[in-house]
Amino acid sequence: GYDCILPDAVAKNIFTIGAVNKVLNYVAPGSVVMGDYSSWGPTDDGRIKPDLVGAGTDLFSLSASGENTYTTLGGTSMATPNVAGSLLLVQELYGKLHGGGKMKSATLKALAIHTVKEAGPFPGPDYSFGWGLADAAAAASVLMKENGTSHRVEEHTLQNGQSKEWLFTAGAGKVAVTIAWTDPPGVPLKPSLDPLTPMLVNDLDIRLIDADGMEQKPWMLDPINPSRQATRGDNFRDNVEKIEITAANTKEYRLIVTHKGQLVGNDGQAFSLILSYEALDAPKDYYWVGGTGNWTDGNHWSLSTGGMPVESVPGSNDRVIFDENSVNSDGQSVITVNNNVEVGSFRWICTKPAVVEMPEGRLIVHNDWSFSSPHSIFQSYQ
């Protein structure tokens, strides 16, 4: 039932993980089945807990019965390390793409909530599945597509009396924005039964306004009616806010982040923003596959890691990615650029040695490029 999460799991700035059965093939929200032992929210003040759910039933794991022993276990104590380990890999990927940097905890939380798979009987969050099923692959995809426009992973600070705005044009499809922040400690209340006094200290707000003046508000829940479907409104309880819409056609949007009252803290309130939408001229992600080969050979490019050849090559707006599935394990792969080629972005996240040689051409990168490993050699003979 509702309102049964233990006190140490209801803090504002942590991840609280619920447990579900393993999801081997996600088709729809109904694919996510709640574990009958997992605790549900809300918190006393109505905040959304758990934050996420993850597989926690019948997981193969270490056993305490002896050395080198394994067993099958279940519980939120299995779901939590499952999600934590997955998000650690997402953090590791961020470091590879950002010179060893780390996301703030609020950024990782916003990204994880931004990219969940829908779970539960209704769209949006609820007090049993939280924001949804954790999806590390989707979170990683946002990081890989990060471009400062249609895919943003950003950290900002809002000062007292300040607002921040972003203007963008999105094509038909999903528009999603999530913010999260590490909120200052609230004032403890005297012991009482289910006090509704909000523990949120700095109340940030997001609004999404389209060119027609239509304003979209974030998801929110009603703790008085915990089984009721999530609605959209002024969320004054949570230090996470999320807006999701499906646009029928191309529109201009204005995203606004503001705050209520006076912010507590001399340095304003830091917050993290995740924004994703369908760009009008969205770049494709091209993954190099097949080890040694010529850059202009479409048999060496795929639209997924380690996937089937796509029989085409990246263009000047596209993103190229070299990962663990791109080169041979013997470290002898050679990628040859014989002509001048142009790409939008370049990502080298492969830890295996390889050589990119340019005897008669140049590789032109118009936007950003990153290397997470020293095991790549670029050779030019011009």
N, C-alpha and C positions, 0 to 999 in steps of 0.2 A: 504494500500500500504506500500511500504518500507520507511525506514528512517523517522519514525514518533514517536519514543519513546521520552518522555519528558526528559529534561536535568538531573533531579534529579534521573533518573532511569538508567543512562548509566555509572555509576562509575565502576571502575575495580573490586573492592573487595567486592561487594555486590551481593546478589541474585536478579535478575530481573525476574519476573514471568509473563508469558503470560497466557491467559485464553482459555480453550477449553470446549466443551460440556462434560457432565459426561460420563465416559467410564465404562459401566456396565459389558461389556464382551469384553476384549481385545483379538482380534484374529490376527490382522496384523496392520501395520502402519495406514492403512485406517480407523481403528476403532477410531482413534483420530481425531475429527473434530474441526477445528478452530472456536472460537467465532468470530463473524463478527465485534466485537468492540475492539478486542485485537490489540495493537500496535506492529509493526514489526521493526526490525533493518534494516541495521546495524548502529553502531555508526559512527560518522564522520571518525574515523580512521580505521574502518572496523572490529572492534571487534564483537564477536558473542553475540548478545542480541536479544531476551530474553535468559536467561540461561536455564530455564526450562519452561514447561507449566504444569498447573494443572486444575482440574475441577473448573469452575467459573460460569457456566450457570445454572440457576434454582436451587440454593442451599437453603435449609431450614435453616434459621438463626434467630438471635435475631432481634427485631424491635425496633426502637427508638420512636414508637408511644405511648408507655406506659409501665407500669411494667408488667413483665411476658407475654410479647407479642412476637409473632413470625411472620415471613413472608418469602416469597420466593424472593431471590435477585440474581442478576447476575452482573458480571464485573470482571476486574482484581483485584478489591478490595475484591472480594470473593476468587479468585484463590490464591492470595498471602497468606492470613491467613490459607487457606487450606493446602498449601504446607509448610508454616512455622510451623504449628502445627504438621504436619506429621514428619517433620525433627526434631522437638523437642523431639518426641517420640524416634526417632533413637538416638539422643544424650543421652536420658535417658537410653536406652538399653546399650549404650557404657559405661555409668557410672556403671551400674550393673555388667558389665563384667570386669571392670577395677578399682575396688575399689573406685568408686566415682569420677574417673577422667573424664575430659571433652576433647573432640576433639577440636583442633583449628578450627577456622572458615574455613580455607583453607582445612582442612581435611574433614569436613562435606560437603563442596562444591564439593571436588573431589569425595567423596563417592556418593553423590547425582547424579552427572553427570555420574559417572562410571556405575550406575545401572538403568539408564532410560530405559523406553520402547521406541522403535523406533517410530518416528512420522514423518509425512511429505512425500512428493512424492519420495524422494531419500534416500539412506542409508547415515548415518552420520548427522551432524548438518545442520541447515539452519537458515535463518534470520527471520523465522516466528515462528517455534516451538522450536527454540534454539537447545539444545542437545537432547531434547525429553521429554516424559511424565514422571514426577516424580513418582517413585515407591518405597515407604517406605518399603514395604515388601521385595523387592529385596535388598535394602540397609541393612536391618536388617539381612537378610540371610548371607550377606558377613561378618557382624560382628560375627554372630554365628559360621561361618565356619573358622574364622580367626585362622591360625595355624603357621604363620611365614614362610610358604613355598608357597603352591598353592593358599592361600588366605591371602593377606597382607594388613594391614591398618597401615601405618608407617609415622612417622614424622622425617625429616632429615634436615640438613643444608649443603648448598654447599658454600664452600669458594672460593675466587678468584683463578682462575687457576686450580680448582679441578674438578674432575669428579667422579661419583659413578657408580658402576656396580653390576649387579646381574646375576648370572648364574643359569639356571634351565632347566629341561627337562619336556616338556609338552606332554601329549597324544593327540590323535586326538580330535578336538573340538575347542571351542572358546578360544582365548587368548586375554585378554584385560588389558591395563595398562593406568592409568590416573594420571596426576600430576596437582597440583594447588598450587599457592603461593600468599601470600598477598604482592602485588607489591608496592614499594615506590611511593609517589605522583609524577606525571609527572609535566612538566612545562606548565602552562596555556599559551594558544596562544592568540594573538590579535584577536578580533572579525573578523570573515570572514565566507564565505559560505562553509560549508562542508570541512574543512581542513583535509587532509589525513595524516598529521604528526602523527606517532604512539605515543601513550601515555604510552606504555610499557617501563619501565625503566630497570628492570633486566630481560633479555631474556633467560629463561631456555629452554633446548631442550631435548626431549626424542627420542631415536632410539632403534629399536628392530631388532637384527641381528641373523639369524638362522645359523645352522651349515654349510649350503651351501654358506654362505656369502651374502644371500639376505637381504637387509636392508629395514625395514618398517618404514615409517614416519607418523607423526600424521595428523589428519584431519585439513583442513583449507578451508576458504571460500574466494571468490573474491568480495569485496564490489563494484567494478566497474560493475559487473554483478551479482547482488544480488540473482537472481532467478536461477543461475547456480548451478548444482550439486556440492556438496563438493568433493574436491580432497584431495590427500595425498601429503604433501610437508613440507617445512620449515615454520612453523607457527611463524611469527615474530610479531604478533599483540596481541595475547591473553595470559593471565596468567593462562590458563588452556590448557593442551595438552592431547590428547587421541589417543591411537592406538588400533585398533580392527582388528583381523584377525581370520580366521577359518582354523585351521591346518588340513590337510588331513591325516597326520600320525604323529607318535612320532618323535619329534625333540628336539635338544638342542638349547637353545636361550641365547643370551646375551643382557641384557637390560642396556642401558647407559643413564645417565642424565648428561648433560654438560651445559655450558652457553657461551654466546657470550660476547665479550668485557670485560669491567671492571664492577664488581658488585658494586652497590651503597650501602653503609652501612658498618659500621665497623665490624659487626658480621656475614658477609656473608648473604646469602639468605635462609631463612627457606622455605621448601617445603614439601608437603604431597604427599604420593605415595599410590595408590591403585592398586593392581595386583591380577588377578585371572586367573586361567587356570585349565585344567583337569589334575590332578595328575595321574600317572600311577597306583598307588595303593590308590585310593581316599577313605577316610573313609566315612562311612555312618553316618547320624544323626539319633539317636534313641531317641524318646520321650517317657517317662513313661506315661502311661494312666491307668485309672481305679482305682485309689486310692490304697487301701491296697492290697498287694500281694507279691509273691515271685519273686525275681530278675530273676530267671531262667525260669519263666513262660512267654512264647512268647505272651500270650494273654494280657500282660501288656506293650508291646512295640509297638510303631507305628513309621512310617517314616515321620510323620507330626504331628504338635501339635493338640492334641485332635482327631487324626485320627483313622482309623480302625486298629485293631491289625494286626501285620505283621507275627505273628507265628514264630518269630525267636528272638534271643537275641543278644545284641551288643558283638562284639569281641574286641580283644586287640588293634585294630587300629581305632576303631570307637569312635564317640563322643556321650555322653549321656547328655540329657537335661531334667531338671525338671522345668516346667513352671506352669502358672496358671491353665492349663488344666490337670495337672498331679495328683493332690491330691483332696480329698474331702473338701468341704467348711467348714465342722465341725471341721477341724483341727485334726482329729483322724486317719489319714492315717498312716499305718505302712508298710514300705518296708523292707522285710527280705532277708538278704544275708546268705544263709546256706552253701555256698561253696566259695572257693576262686574264684573271678572273676576279669578279667582284661579288662580295657578299655583304649582308647587313651587319651580322654579328658573328663572332667566332668564339666557341667554347672548347677548351681542351681540358677535360676532366679525367683523362686516361692516365693510369699510373704505370702502364707498360711502355718500354722504350719504343720509339719509332722515329723515322726521318721524313721530313717534308722537304723535298728538293725542288728548286725552281731554276732549271737550266736555261729555259728560254721564256720564262713568264714571270709575272708578279701576282701576288695575292693582295687584293685591295679590300680592306675592311672599313666600311663607311661609318659604323657606329662603335660599339664596344667589343673588346676581346679580352679573354681571360685565360690564364694558364694556372692549373692547380698542381702541376707536377713538373719537375725538372727533366723528366725523361722524354723530352721531345727536342729534336734538332732541326732547325731550319737552315737549309743550304741554298744559297743563290750564287749562280755562276756568271751573273751579268756584271 
